[in-house]
Amino acid sequence: METRPYVSWELIGNFMTDAFKAVGVPEADAKICADVLMESDRRGIESHGCNRFKPIYIDRIEAGIQNPVTEYEVLKETGTTLVVDAHDGMGMVASYKMMESLIDKAKKNGMAMGAIRNSTHYGIAGYWAMMASKEGMLGITGTNARPSIAPTFGVENMLGTNPLTFAFPTDEEFPFVIDCATSITQRGKIEYYARIGKDTPKGMVIGRDGTAMTDSPEILKGLTDGSAALAPLGGIGEELAGYKGYGYATVVEILSAALQAGSFLKALCGKDEQGNKSPYHLGHFFMVIDPEAFLGLDTFKKITGDILRELRASEKAPGEERIYTAGEKEYLVWLERKDKGVPVGEAVQKEFIAIRDKYHLPYQFPFEVQE
């Protein structure tokens, strides 16, 4: 049962928009950034929602390693491709503009692909793939990130958590959306564990000595100083096929860097040669496919829906109540939260209050003690 207080979507959206504006983000861009963060919370993916508002975005802008105003420079463009330099601006803003262009190109030409270099954290990857699915198209995206994953048989964090994300329209009330890291867990989930005082499950993180680590704050420190690394999807070693996650993480790294001559691996650590904070220079890639260029949207949606319904109707394991398909649980969370708002824990409450007071924003939150 949820015990955290809820904040309405309108209040939290207005507050985050105004806070982004306070640190120099233009209003239209601030609204995009706030909506991306809220979409994560709408879908119950709290590791990438308002939990990250301050530490990933506000703090980085204040530290001077992320530009609040996004310079969106087109480097190369054809009828079906687009390459952009974001100049360390807001990754969410550059990605929004990119997807708008690719959707338009795909409507005209059947499909389109784009890549962004010198970007910053672009929020929940599913947001960009779902921009396509809402238009009746297939959306695919991925991004590299600061080094976190060790290669199979290795202990050094080399690859980012590198999500490979797909969203497909269906004839149901919600799209098929698979949005997950190619690591067995992601840094954001460990940040969440640390916030709530929970250990990280054994087997997800490997130390430099080759043993599993579980202390969440220690892991976060280790991911920064290189003494800890996330296991790839599948787990440590080959027994549970961790090499598959390692391979897919590498695919995302290549597509996020090689198409646009961007930075990769250790160059994404966010530190300069003297150990000072520096921009991350992340890369993202995006694909949009119009099913009308094949045998039509209605056909695609019907067959996709049939596949998902047959999967959910298959025989369940003993003791299990139901089978889910990707995107279904997130849709159910939205139905639960759409009228209630965002549940906000104590740590985030303190961050909201600190930002409000620092920038003298005229907000009163429902979780504050009334005099």
C-alpha positions in Angstrom: 0.0 0.0 0.0 1.3 3.5 -1.0 2.2 5.5 2.1 4.0 8.5 0.4 2.0 11.6 -0.1 0.8 12.4 -3.6 1.4 15.6 -5.5 -1.0 16.5 -8.4 0.3 16.3 -11.9 -0.5 19.9 -12.5 1.4 21.1 -9.4 4.5 19.0 -10.0 4.5 19.9 -13.7 4.3 23.6 -13.0 6.9 23.4 -10.3 9.5 21.5 -12.3 8.8 23.8 -15.3 9.4 26.9 -13.2 12.5 25.4 -11.6 14.0 24.6 -15.0 13.2 28.2 -16.1 14.9 29.5 -12.9 18.2 27.8 -13.9 18.0 29.2 -17.5 16.0 26.7 -19.5 13.6 28.5 -22.0 9.9 28.0 -21.1 9.0 25.8 -24.1 12.0 23.6 -23.4 11.3 23.5 -19.7 7.8 22.1 -20.4 9.3 19.4 -22.5 11.8 18.4 -19.8 9.1 18.4 -17.1 6.8 16.2 -19.2 9.5 13.6 -19.9 10.1 13.3 -16.1 6.4 13.1 -15.4 5.9 10.4 -18.0 8.4 8.2 -16.2 6.4 8.6 -13.0 3.1 8.1 -14.9 4.4 4.7 -15.9 5.8 3.8 -12.5 9.4 4.0 -13.6 10.5 6.1 -10.5 14.2 5.7 -11.1 13.9 8.2 -14.0 11.1 10.5 -12.8 11.1 13.3 -10.2 13.7 11.3 -8.3 16.2 12.5 -10.8 15.0 16.0 -11.3 17.5 17.7 -9.0 20.6 15.4 -9.1 20.7 14.7 -12.9 19.4 18.0 -14.3 19.3 20.9 -11.9 22.6 20.0 -10.3 24.4 19.5 -13.6 23.2 22.8 -15.0 24.3 24.6 -11.8 27.7 22.8 -12.0 28.2 24.2 -15.5 28.5 20.8 -17.2 25.1 21.0 -19.0 23.8 23.9 -20.9 20.3 25.1 -20.1 19.8 26.5 -23.6 20.1 23.8 -26.3 21.9 24.7 -29.5 20.5 22.2 -32.0 22.9 22.1 -34.9 22.1 19.9 -37.9 25.3 18.3 -39.2 23.9 16.2 -42.0 20.4 15.6 -43.3 18.8 13.5 -46.1 15.2 12.5 -46.7 15.5 9.6 -44.3 18.4 10.5 -42.0 19.4 13.2 -39.6 22.6 13.9 -37.6 22.6 16.6 -34.9 25.0 18.1 -32.4 23.3 19.1 -29.2 26.3 21.0 -27.8 25.8 19.6 -24.3 22.3 21.2 -24.0 19.2 19.5 -22.7 19.1 16.0 -24.1 15.4 15.9 -23.8 14.9 19.0 -25.9 17.3 17.8 -28.6 15.5 14.4 -28.7 12.1 15.9 -28.9 13.1 18.0 -31.9 14.8 14.9 -33.5 11.7 12.7 -33.1 9.5 15.4 -34.6 11.7 15.5 -37.7 12.0 11.7 -38.0 8.2 11.2 -37.7 7.7 13.7 -40.5 10.4 12.0 -42.6 8.9 8.5 -42.0 5.4 9.7 -43.0 6.9 10.8 -46.3 9.4 8.1 -46.9 8.4 5.0 -44.9 11.2 5.1 -42.3 13.8 7.4 -40.9 16.8 7.2 -38.6 18.7 9.9 -36.7 21.5 10.3 -34.3 22.6 13.0 -31.8 26.1 13.7 -30.4 27.3 15.8 -27.6 24.1 15.4 -25.7 23.1 14.9 -22.1 20.7 12.5 -20.3 17.5 12.2 -22.3 15.3 10.9 -19.6 13.1 7.8 -20.0 14.0 6.2 -23.4 10.4 5.0 -23.9 9.2 8.6 -24.2 10.9 8.9 -27.6 9.8 5.5 -28.9 6.2 6.3 -27.8 6.3 9.6 -29.7 6.3 7.4 -32.7 3.7 4.8 -31.5 1.3 7.7 -30.7 1.5 8.6 -34.4 0.8 5.0 -35.5 4.4 4.2 -36.1 7.2 2.0 -34.7 9.7 3.7 -32.5 13.2 2.5 -31.7 15.8 4.3 -29.6 18.9 3.8 -27.6 21.6 5.9 -25.8 25.0 5.4 -24.4 25.8 6.6 -20.9 28.6 7.0 -18.3 30.5 3.7 -17.8 28.7 1.3 -15.5 28.7 -2.2 -17.1 31.7 -4.6 -17.0 32.2 -6.8 -20.0 31.6 -10.5 -19.5 34.6 -11.9 -17.6 35.6 -8.4 -16.7 35.3 -6.2 -13.6 36.0 -2.7 -15.0 33.0 -0.5 -15.7 33.3 0.2 -19.5 29.8 0.4 -21.1 26.8 2.5 -20.0 23.5 0.9 -19.0 22.6 1.5 -22.7 18.8 0.9 -23.1 17.6 -0.6 -26.3 13.9 0.5 -26.5 11.0 -0.3 -28.8 7.4 1.0 -28.9 4.7 -0.5 -31.2 1.1 0.7 -31.7 -1.5 -2.0 -31.0 -5.3 -2.3 -31.3 -5.4 -2.3 -27.4 -5.6 0.7 -25.1 -1.9 0.8 -24.7 1.2 0.3 -26.9 3.7 -2.5 -26.6 6.7 -0.8 -25.0 9.9 -2.5 -23.9 12.2 0.0 -22.2 15.0 -1.4 -20.2 18.7 -1.2 -19.7 21.1 -3.8 -21.2 22.5 -4.1 -17.7 20.9 -6.5 -15.2 19.8 -3.3 -13.3 20.4 0.4 -13.9 22.2 3.0 -11.9 18.9 4.8 -11.3 17.4 1.8 -9.6 20.4 1.6 -7.2 20.0 5.3 -6.6 16.4 4.6 -5.6 17.5 1.7 -3.4 19.9 4.0 -1.6 17.2 6.6 -1.1 14.9 4.1 0.6 17.7 2.4 2.5 17.5 -0.9 0.7 20.4 -3.3 -0.3 20.9 -4.1 -4.0 20.0 -7.7 -4.7 23.1 -10.0 -4.8 24.4 -10.8 -8.3 23.7 -7.4 -9.9 26.9 -5.7 -9.1 30.5 -7.0 -9.2 33.4 -5.5 -7.3 37.0 -5.1 -8.5 37.9 -8.3 -6.6 35.3 -10.2 -8.5 32.8 -10.6 -5.7 29.2 -9.5 -5.6 28.3 -6.2 -3.9 25.0 -5.3 -2.2 25.5 -2.1 -0.2 23.7 0.5 -2.3 25.5 3.7 -1.2 28.8 1.8 -1.5 27.9 0.6 -5.0 27.1 4.2 -6.1 30.4 5.4 -4.8 32.1 2.4 -6.5 30.4 3.1 -9.9 31.9 6.5 -9.8 35.4 5.7 -8.7 35.6 2.4 -10.7 35.6 0.0 -7.8 32.2 -1.5 -8.8 30.5 -2.4 -12.1 27.0 -3.5 -13.0 26.6 -6.9 -14.5 25.2 -7.1 -18.0 21.6 -8.4 -18.6 21.7 -12.0 -17.7 24.2 -11.6 -14.9 27.8 -12.2 -14.1 29.7 -14.6 -16.3 28.3 -17.0 -19.0 26.2 -19.4 -17.0 23.1 -17.2 -17.1 24.0 -15.8 -20.6 25.4 -12.4 -19.4 27.3 -12.3 -22.7 24.0 -11.6 -24.4 23.4 -8.4 -22.4 27.0 -7.5 -22.9 26.6 -7.9 -26.7 23.4 -5.8 -26.8 25.0 -3.1 -24.7 27.8 -2.9 -27.2 25.3 -2.6 -30.1 23.8 0.4 -28.4 27.2 1.9 -27.7 28.2 1.6 -31.4 24.9 3.0 -32.8 25.0 5.8 -30.2 28.6 6.9 -31.2 29.8 5.6 -34.5 27.0 7.0 -36.7 27.7 10.6 -35.6 31.4 10.4 -34.7 30.5 10.8 -31.0 32.2 10.0 -27.7 32.1 6.4 -26.3 33.1 4.2 -23.3 35.4 5.9 -20.8 35.2 9.3 -22.6 31.6 9.5 -21.2 32.7 9.4 -17.5 31.9 13.1 -16.9 35.4 13.9 -15.6 38.3 15.7 -17.2 42.0 14.7 -17.0 42.3 16.5 -13.6 39.2 14.7 -12.2 37.0 17.7 -12.4 33.4 17.5 -13.5 32.9 17.9 -17.2 30.1 17.5 -19.8 29.2 13.9 -20.6 28.9 14.2 -24.4 26.3 11.4 -24.7 25.0 10.0 -27.9 21.5 8.8 -28.8 20.0 7.1 -31.9 16.4 6.9 -33.0 14.4 5.0 -35.7 10.8 5.6 -36.9 9.1 3.1 -39.2 5.7 3.7 -40.8 3.7 0.4 -41.1 1.7 2.0 -43.9 4.8 1.5 -46.0 4.4 -2.2 -45.4 0.9 -3.7 -45.3 -0.9 -1.0 -43.3 -1.3 0.3 -39.8 -4.5 -1.6 -39.1 -3.0 -4.9 -40.1 0.1 -4.2 -37.9 -2.0 -3.2 -34.9 -4.3 -6.2 -35.2 -1.6 -8.8 -35.5 0.5 -7.2 -32.8 -2.5 -7.2 -30.5 -3.3 -10.8 -31.3 0.2 -11.8 -30.4 0.1 -10.0 -27.1 -3.4 -11.4 -26.2 -2.3 -15.0 -27.0 0.8 -14.5 -24.8 -1.3 -13.3 -21.9 -3.7 -16.1 -22.4 -1.1 -18.9 -22.3 -0.8 -21.3 -19.4 0.4 -19.7 -16.2 2.9 -21.1 -13.8 1.5 -22.6 -10.6 0.6 -19.8 -8.1 0.8 -17.0 -10.7 -2.4 -14.9 -11.3 -1.6 -13.5 -14.7 0.9 -13.1 -17.5 1.8 -9.5 -18.6 3.2 -8.2 -21.9 5.6 -5.2 -22.1 3.9 -1.9 -21.4 0.9 -3.4 -19.7 2.1 -2.9 -16.1 3.1 0.6 -16.9 -0.4 1.3 -18.3 -2.0 -0.1 -15.1 0.2 2.2 -13.0 -1.1 5.1 -15.1 -4.7 4.1 -14.4 -3.9 4.1 -10.7 -2.1 7.4 -10.7 -3.8 9.5 -13.3 -6.2 11.1 -10.8 -4.0 10.9 -7.7 -0.7 12.4 -8.9 2.9 11.5 -8.2 3.9 9.8 -4.9 6.8 11.7 -3.5 9.2 10.3 -0.9 10.9 12.2 1.9 14.3 12.6 0.1 12.6 14.2 -3.0 10.4 16.3 -0.8 13.5 17.9 0.7 14.9 18.5 -2.7 11.8 20.2 -3.9 11.7 22.4 -0.9 15.4 23.3 -1.2 15.0 24.2 -4.9 11.8 26.2 -4.3 13.5 28.2 -1.5 16.7 28.7 -3.4 15.0 30.2 -6.4 12.1 31.9 -4.4 9.4 30.0 -6.3 5.8 30.5 -5.1 4.8 27.0 -4.3 3.3 25.2 -1.3 3.5 21.4 -1.4 0.8 19.1 0.2 3.5 17.2 2.1 4.6 20.3 4.0 3.5 20.6 7.6 0.9 23.3 7.8 1.3 25.8 10.7 
